[in-house]
Amino acid sequence: MKKEEIKELSIQELSAQIEAAEKAYRELKVAHAITPVDNPAKITADRRQIARLKTVLRQKEIAAAKEAAASVN
């Protein structure tokens, strides 16, 4: 998923994507511990993808909090 596609997702969609990506990452780590996976770079790529998702989620949460605070004042 590209950065532009990630930024278009809603907070709920991001949370669901993070949950699914973390589950797949954990399963890949376990599979790699038992028998080496064909492409070990996928582990790193998955971890970075999770970080990207969490970063965008946090940015959206901060923006929503600022918007809420601005509407109160």
Sequence and secondary structure as in RCSB ss.txt:
>XXXX:A:sequence
MKKEEIKELSIQELSAQIEAAEKAYRELKVAHAITPVDNPAKITADRRQIARLKTVLRQKEIAAAKEAAASVN
>XXXX:A:secstr
  HHHHHHS HHHHHHHHHHHHHHHHHHHHHHHHS  S THHHHHHHHHHHHHHHHHHHHHHHHHHHHHHHH 
